[in-house]
Amino acid sequence: MRITAFSAAALAPTTTTPAPAAAVETPLPASAEPIRMSRAVRAALRHELAADPRVFLAGIDVGAGGNVFGLTRGLLEEFPGRVRDTPIAETAIIGMGVGAAMAGLRPVVEIMYSDFMAVCFDQIINQAAKLPYMTGGRVRVPVTVRTQFGAGRSSGAQHSQSLEAMLAHVPGLAVVMPATPADAYGLLRSAIAYDGPVIVIEHRLLYEKSGPGFTEDHFVPIGKAAVRRTGADVTIVSYSRMAAESLAAAGRLAQDGIDAEVIDLRTIAPLDWDTVATSFAKTNRMVIAHEAVTDFGVGAEIAARAVDAGFWSIDAPVLRVGAPPTPAPYAPALEQAWVPTGIQVEAAVRRLMSF
């Protein structure tokens, strides 16, 4: 029974993450041609390299090889000396990026698979994230770390992990995870302009997915979620690949008269609590969906805050959809059973509506 209402402001936590750079998201033009996410990422890198001489790219095979997925192909020829291949040494890549950022440059460094971030956690967690705080703000570290993740290609347990919760747990780091080509372009531009370290995590299965096009000046501010679909019955919160899965689930639910609101976080840290809380205050039901394992994940944080502030007004439990707490299987059949899908999101919403 609903006893009292709660306000969206009640869900706003304190944070030590640097405030996002002030910027207004640019609308998407109706006439723009669709574009694939891989092309959008390359377009953002090209735009920033051309616009700012302080920007350079570095990483394993980003130059002559054009990245393992071909995302940086052609940039070495366009910007000689500013697209640099590195040894297979993730610690050195991030350390170089942090040092270059401290010296006034705006490096974009690539870690080929997000799993390999574990090799350089000291540089990310103890250096990039802490130096502005430990120097009283006298040192800035505007380094962008690009990486990719995702299950679904039988890449095995060491190449399929979703580690965003570990990174979002660190004060001082911003973490973004785009779900559309336009957001991949706009968030990457925003990350490069940001005055602190940003981890940009792209889903490899989205690289060749097409979405609405954008203008060259398109910009998406860090820390602002997108309401992909409005609804009144339940709030579905997601990001990256699972945002598209959730949107598809909402379409199927609508056929049965269930009106789901779908929120794409886009930024994991700092979270856009206002958008999440405003939706939850309206629907009083929530499902959080992500590809990462459910235990100790982003969904757990959102659920805890939602239940804390909305205890007296929620109409059903807050549910999470994610992978089971095991390493990603290598066998394709097992991996398909392990990775979460929109079907599970749909089932969770139907369960909520039974309360």
Secondary structure by P-SEA (a helix, b strand, c coil): cccccccccccbbbbccccccbbbbbbbbcccccccaaaaaaaaaaaaaaccccbbbbcccccccccccccccccccccccccccccccaaaaaaaaaaaaaaccccccccccccccccccccccccccccccccccccccbbbbbbccccccccccccccccaaaaaacccbbbbbbccaaaaaaaaaaaaacccbbbbbbbccccccccccccccccccccccccccccccbbbbccaaaaaaaaaaaaaaaaacbbbbbbccccccccaaaaaaaaaaacccbbbbccccccccaaaaaaaaaaaaccccccccccccccccccccccaaaaaaccccaaaaaaaaaaaaac
